[in-house]
Amino acid sequence: MHAGKRKVHASVKDEQLIEKRRSEMIKGAVHLFKQKGFHRTTTREIAKAAGFSIGTLYEYIRTKEDVLYLVCDSIYDQVKDRLQRIDLEAGTLESLKLGIGYYFKVVDDMQDEVLVMYQEAKSLSKDALPYVLKKEMDMVGMFERLIRRCVENGELEMEERKIHMLAQDIFVQGQMWGFRRWALQKEFSIDDYIDLQTDLLFSGINGYKAKQ
């Protein structure tokens, strides 16, 4: 269940050039959005940060909001790309652990993009915000599929509601590294974080006794 990309207009036809220029644009824009916020950043500043003219910028986007779409897509595409490196159909706990590790590494690599998406989501128009939220749910869906295959394979026993909740937990734990990295990295490397969070997700709370 993967959402298609939102159409962002470009007058240039060369797909490789579009990808290259938009990657440069995202990098420049994310830095500015993080520093100044979406509303205080101008398209002229984005063009300058990306290393080309305002005229060139408008060959690849139409509005400043288009850049936020591209940031959103770049995060989603990275998660999808890395999860495709593992056998999604294997249905093993090892494949689920690998998926969690890959996803957390994406957040580590793209922490500025992740922060910008959350900080600036409120700046998106009414038709734009649902698109971003749908992308998030598609990422949750990737983990639901991994978990469900483990259940079907007999590696896990879990009802549907818990599958959905575990997938949401994985998604949020990944985002937490982006939000709380300033505090967490004082004690944990990204590899420590992956190991500890995976252990907590898999083992639950040892010693917890439910009330009779």
Stockholm file with secondary structure:
# STOCKHOLM 1.0

chainA/1-212         MHAGKRKVHASVKDEQLIEKRRSEMIKGAVHLFKQKGFHRTTTREIAKAAGFSIGTLYEYIRTKEDVLYLVCDSIYDQVKDRLQRIDLEAGTLESLKLGIGYYFKVVDDMQDEVLVMYQEAKSLSKDALPYVLKKEMDMVGMFERLIRRCVENGELEMEERKIHMLAQDIFVQGQMWGFRRWALQKEFSIDDYIDLQTDLLFSGINGYKAKQ
#=GR chainA/1-212 SS CCCCCCCCCCSCCCHHHHHHHHHHHHHHHHHHHHHHCTTTCCHHHHHHHHTSCHHHHTTTCSSHHHHHHHHHHHHHHHHHHHHTTSCTTSCCHHHHHHHHHHHHHHHHHTHHHHHHHHHHGGGSCTTHHHHHHHHHHHHHHHHHHHHHHHHHTTSCCCCHHHHHHHHHHHHHHHHHHHHHHHHHTTTCCHHHHHHHHHHHHHHCCTTCCCCC
#=GC SS_cons         CCCCCCCCCCSCCCHHHHHHHHHHHHHHHHHHHHHHCTTTCCHHHHHHHHTSCHHHHTTTCSSHHHHHHHHHHHHHHHHHHHHTTSCTTSCCHHHHHHHHHHHHHHHHHTHHHHHHHHHHGGGSCTTHHHHHHHHHHHHHHHHHHHHHHHHHTTSCCCCHHHHHHHHHHHHHHHHHHHHHHHHHTTTCCHHHHHHHHHHHHHHCCTTCCCCC
//
